[in-house]
């Protein structure tokens, strides 16, 4: 549980060792949602499954705002840590904590206040609305815990400790599954029971990691002389955080818009989408977390001025991501029907067919999203976070535009939504790689200058 210096040692080995706890942690985080979906699908029914699926897209969007701010601050932490500037690191910690907390409180108030309007915008069907309403209102109570966990998780990872967040997430994930079974299967509390299980689990992980960081890592304690709001530090934190938040929010807002379009189809499509998205997210989650680990690796080395090491890390990271994504694509393609069926209490051929079609189309192109995660992380780490936002806009913009243009046409239907996803990834990858190739000379010049 010690800090890991990402500026020393073999670059690929360092990235892999650092990313493994992050990958396992986010896989476990998906178990929160998968446990809700599986238990609800088995013990309540298709309408409840549709409600939980729609709520997943909504909560992903809401929490992405908070996570985006935390990730942006994490890049600032990593650069300061890599440069060996501990005073600046602590000043950034103090400013970012109170800034993101204020955002979290405002967001929490807004979603409670405008919940009815939010569900209306999502075009939630009448038969699903009551279940989803009860479910999300309870989940809103856990937003503060989402902030606390992600703030300290991003902080610890920024200074090279990716194991501790995994430990607390493992505890909360196991607890979530146990409470899901107890509240829904045993006590019959319905979707409300699943929501309460999630909030309790989030609270446990948040309190646990916060206590650990405060009590067990004195080097991260912010002494009185660093508890101030310097204008330059505040501007830096806000700049990184806002852009990363915008990138995360745009990405998940696009997904939310797609959820609204999916909701305009029958409940079979909603249920299939709810299941397939869980499988899909879990399948490429390791690539996403490897991209985040790569970003922190790059940020520390950027702060230390080790640009040769960054360039070598880029080549190795893209090779590893491609190999992993192709392997996962093959697994998902072969076993997609069985994976969909595992979420259903009784096999429903229509849901299985619709979900399988989604996974066959999108699952074949996971390397596209794998490359995109690396590009997001790269530009966030080298002080070009706006480029990450631009890539997100192209990726999600393409997806939303094609979906809303073609899906209402009976000749294309819901299949157009599935195909728009990899097309969006491909366009963003081309733009992101092209931009990097044009900037290679700048990186070489910096290397020569600083070596």
N, C-alpha and C positions, 0 to 999 in steps of 0.2 A: 504494500500500500504506500510505497515511497514514490517520490517524484521521479519522472523519467526525462532525462535531457535528450530531446529529439535532434540535437545538432551534432551528435557524436555517434559513432558506430556505423555499420552498414546500413544504408538508407532503406533498402527493401526490408531487411530484417527488423529494423526499428519500426517502420510503418506497420508491418504485419503484427508484431508483438503488441504494439500499442492499440491497434484496431480490434484485435480479438475480443477484449472485454467490452468494447463499444458495440461490436456486432452482436455479441451475446445479449448485451443489455437491451438493445433495441428490438431484438427478436422477442425477448421477454416482455417488452412493453407492448408489442403487438398481441401478446397472449392475453393482455387485459381485454382487448376488443374481441379476439377470437373466442375467448372463454364466454363472454357475454353472448356472442352470436351462436355458438354451438349449444350452450345450455338453453337459450331462448328458442332456438330452432327445434330442439328435441322435446322440450317440456311445455312450450306455450303454443307456438304455431306460426304460420306463414305471415300473418298480419303483424305479429309482434316482431318477427324477423325483419320485415320491411321497415318497421319503425326504428329498430336498433341500427339497421344499415344506414338509413337516412340520417340518424343522429350522429353516426360515426363521421360522416362527411362534414356535418355542421361543427362538431366538436374539434375535428382536425383543423378546420379553418380557424376557429377561435383560438385554440391553443398554439397554432402556428404563429400568431402574432407575438405571443409571449416568448415562444421558443426562438423566433427570429431575433428578438431583442437580445436574448441571452447568447445566441450564437454570434451576433455581431460584437457583443462585449467580449466574448471569448477570444475573438481574433485580436482585439486590443490587448487582452491579458497575455496572449501568447507572444506577441511582438515584444512587449515590455519584458516578459520573462526571458525570451531568447536573447535580448540585449543586455540582460543582467541588471536591469533597472528596477530593483525591488520597491523603491519609494514610489515610483510612478505606477507600478502594479497595484499597490495598496490604494493610491488615490483613485485609480480607475475603478477598483472594486467598490469603494465607498459610493462614488458617484453613480455607478451603474445600478447598484442594488436599489437605492432610493428612487432612481428614475424609473426603473422597470416595475418596481412595486407600485408607484403611482399610476402607471399605465394599466397594470393589472386590476387595481381597484376600480378605475374608471370603466374598463372593459366589463368587469363583473356587474357593475351597476347598470350598464347599458343593455346587456343581454337579458337581465331580469325585467327591465323596464319595457323592452321592445320584443319580448319573446313571441307574442302572438303574431306580430308583423313579420318576424323572421320566418316562422313556420309557414305563413301565407306565401311569402316569396319563394319558398321551396316547393310550392304546389303539392303539399302533402295531402293525399286523398282523405276524404272524410272518415273512412273506416280505419285509417291508420293514425289520424290526427290525435285522438285522446291518448293513445299509448305513447306516441312520440313526445307529446307535451309533458306527460308525467315523467318520462324518462329523462328528458334534457333538463328540466327544472332542477332535478336532483343533481345531475352532473354539473350544473353551473356552480353548485356549492363547493366543488373541488378545484375550481380554477386557481384559487390562491395557492393550493398545494402544488399544482402544476408549475407555477412560478418558482416556488421555493426549491422544489427538486431540481428543475432545469437550471436555475441560477447556479446552485452549488455544484451540480454535475458539470456544467460548462466550465466553471472556475477550476475544479479539480483536474479536468482533462486538459485545460490550457497550460497547467504547470506539470503535465506529464503523468497524472494519476488517473488512469482509466479503469482501474480495478474496483475502487470503492463505490462508484455509482452502480456498477454491476451487482455488487453484493446487496445493496439496499433494494435495488430493483428486483432481484431474485426473491428476496423475502416478500416484497409486496405482491409480486406476481403469483407466487404460491398461495399467499393469503387470499388474493382475488379469486382464484379458482375455487378454493375451499368455501369461501363465502358465497360465490355464485351457486354452487351446488346446495349449500345449506339454505339460502334464502329463496331460491327459485324452485329447485327440485324437491327439497324436503318441506319447507314451510309454505310453499305456494304463493310467494309474494309478488310474482309476475315481473314485469319489466322494472318496476320500482325496486324490487329486491336486487336485480342485476346492477342497477344504477348505484344503490347504496353500497354494494360490495366494491364497486370501482372507487367510489369516493373514500371509503375507509382505507383501501389499499394505497391510494394516492397520498393520504395523510401519513401513513406509516413510513413510506419512502421519503417524503418531504422532511418530516421531523427527524428521522434517523440520519439522513445525510447532513442536515444542518447542524445537528449536535456534534457529529463527527468532525466536520470542518472547523467548528468553533473550539471544541475541546481537545482534539487530537492533532491539529496542525497549527501550532503556535506561529509558524512562519507566515501564515495567512491572516493572523490577527491584525486588524487595522488599529494602530495606536492613535491617540488623540491628535497628534500633529498631522496625521494624514486625513482626518475627518473634516474635509472642507470641500467646497465646490468651486475649484479653480475654473475660470472661464475656458481656458484651452483644453483642459481635461474633459469638461462637460461637452464642449463642441465635438471633440474627438469621439467620445462615447456615443453621443447622439448621432453623429454622422454615420459611423459604422453600424450602429444598432438600427437606425431608421431604414437604411438601405437594405440591410439583411432582412429586417422585418417586412419591408415592402416586397422583397423577393419571395419570402415564404408565404406572405399573405396573398400575393398575386397568384402564386402557384396553387394554393389551396382554395382561393376564391374561384379560380377556373374549374377546379374539381367540384366545388359546390354548385356552380352553374350547370355542370354536367349532371350532377345529382338531380337538380330540378328538372332537367330535360328527361332523364330516365324516369322520374316520377310521373311524367305525362303518359307513360306506357302502362300496361296492366301490372298488377301486383306480382305476377310471375317474373317479369323482367326486373322489378325492384328487388325481389328476393334473390334472384340469380346474381344481380349486380352486387348486392350486399355481401354475398358469400365470395364471389370472384375477386372483389377488391381486397378482401382480407387475405386471400391466398396470394394475390398479386403483390400486395405490399410486403408480405412476409418473404416472398421469393426474392425480391430485389433489395430488401432491407440491408443485407450484408454489404452490397455494393454502395448503398447510401452511406452507411457508417464508415466504410473504408474511405469514401470520399471526404467525410468529416475528419477522419484521422489524418488523411493526406493534407487537408487544409491546415490543421494544427501543426503538422510536421513542416509544412511550407512556411507558415507564419513564424515559427520559432527560428527557422533558418534565415528567413527574410530579415528578422530583427538582428540576427547575428551576422548578416552580410555574407552568408555562404551560398552564393548563387549557383556555383557549379553543382553543389549538392542538390539544390532545387531542381535543376535541369535533369540530373540523373534520376531523381525521384519521380519526375513527371513521366519519363520513359518507362520506368519499372511499374509505376502505378497503373498506367493505361494497359500494359500487357497483362497484369494480374486481373484487372477488372474485366477485360475481354474474355479471358479464359474462364473465369468464374461464371460470368453471365451466360456464356454459351452452354456451359454444363447445366445450369439451372433451367435454361430454356428447354433443353432436352427432357429434363425430368418433368417439368410442368406439362409439356406437350403430351408425353406418354400417359401420365397419371391424372390428367385434369378431371375426367369424369368421376374417378374414384374420390378425388379431393372434394369436389362439389358435393357428392353424395354423402360424405362423412359428416357434413353439417346438418343433414336432414334426418328427422326422426323416422319418417317414412319416405322412401325414394319417390321423387316426383320427376317423371321423365321430361316435362317441359322446363322445369328449373334447371335440371342437369344439362339439358341440351343448350339452353341459353347461356349458362355459365361456362360450359365447355367451349362454345364458339368464342366467347370473350377471351378466354385464356389461350386458345389456339392462335388467335390473331395477335394479341398483345405480347403473349409469352414468348413468341418467336423472336422478339426484338429487344430483349432485355439489355443487350450490349449498348443500345442507344441511350437508355436512361443511366446505365453505368458510367458511360463517358460523360454524360451531362452532369452527374454528381461530382465528378472530378473537376470539370470546368468551373462549376459553381465554387467549389472549395479553393481552387487555384486563384481565381480572381478576388475572392474574399480575402485571401491571405496576403496577396501582393499589393494591397491598397488600391484595388480596382473593383470595389464591390458593385459599382454601377453596372459593370459588364455582366455580373451575375443576374442582376435585375433584368437587363436587356434580353439575355438568353431565356429567362423565365417567361417574359412577355411574348417572345416569338414562339416558344414551345406551347404555352397554354393558349395564346391567342389563336394559333393555328388550330388547336384542338377544339376550342369553343366555336370558332367561326365555321369550320367544316361540319361540326356536329349540328349546329342550329340551322345551317344552310341545307344539309342533305338529309338529316334524320326524318324531318316531316314528310319527305317524299317517299311514298310507298315502295318505290323501286329500290330504295336504299334502306330505309327504316333504321332500326337500332344498330345494325351492322356498321353504319356510317360512323357512329359514336366510337365503336371499338377500333376502327381503322384510323380514326383521326389521332389517336394517341401516339402510335409509333411514327406517324408522319410528322407530328409536332416535334418529337424527340430528334428525328433526323435533321430537320431544318435548323434547330438550335445547335446541334452538334457541328454542323458545317460552318455556321457563323462563328461559334466559339473557337474551333480549331483554326479557322482562317485568321481570326484576330490574333491568336497566340503566335502563329507562324510569322505574322507581320511584326510581332514584338520580340522575336528571338534575338535580333541584333541589339535591341535595348538591353536585354538580359546579359548578352555576351559582353557588352561594353561595361556594364556594372560589375561583372565578374573580373574583368581585366583591371578596372579602376580600383577595386577593393582588395585585390589579391596582392 
